[in-house]
């Protein structure tokens, strides 16, 4: 478990691990130079704590955690996810049932770990929906709650410590060409998501920037494309709406074009609309789509800016 200033959630997460029907043989918490006393919580609960001398990011913390474990299966868990009691057993069952599967990861519950308001509900329901939509064999892994065979990790190599965002996207392109990956609701946990809009948009910007370069690297490795978190039609509608905004300079009446495109964006993923409506009702669905549009504006802009990185000369990445 990588940990950085996770005092708010760490106890809940570790208690969920200790309450598993199949308790892990060893629990290693890698403290990434926290300043809030998180290591003391882990030590109080009997976990082994590995301290990094400086903040190096989640990839470095996960790499350090793997080095300090001995099991044949490594279960990665984020410090803001509390597992359902049968999550570890569920992951091991999938791996034992099919030796060809080298990695299994799970989905979030529809209830947050700690209810912090509507922005968190937006983030959580969006993530729950897109992951459940792809249940089964997939081409990517999300390390928030994932079990991987040690020999598969050894073959794929360490996580890229230069990446503080999208490290799972990059690693998936290495993992998927070496083993089969399964996404299952037999591994489930309650997640504490971001609950303030500006940090959420900032995170989306950071994650959008490297996506196009990473997609190109994925193709070069011969790996299949990772699963989409967002509807392609929705991304296209948002991109076209932004591109058509300058039409308003020619005539205010032409602003009808981006307005229509925004309408297309709203209905581009009807399954998502129905899912959110079932979970939270009409009023929240309207709020959800407003935030979803703001996130897509940042996503599309970040993808465009990130694409320019491909035009800049620099060292080739394997």
Secondary structure, 3 states (H helix, E strand, C coil): CEECCCCCCHHHHHHHHHCCCCCCCCCEEEECCCCCCHHHHHHHCCCEEEECCCCCCHHHHHHHHHHCCCCCEEEEECCCEEECCCHHHHHHHHHHHCCCEEEEEEEECCCCCCCCCHHHHHHHHHHHHHHHHCCEEECCCCCCEEEEEHHHHHHHCCCCCCCCCCHHHHHHHHHCCCCEEEEEEEEEEEECCCCCHHHHHHHHHHHHHCHHHHHHHHHHHCCCCCCCCCCHHHHHHHHHHHHHCCHHHHCHHHHHHHHHHHHHHHHCCHHHHHHHHHHHHHHHHHHHHHHHHHHHHHHHHHHHHHHHHHHCCCCCCC
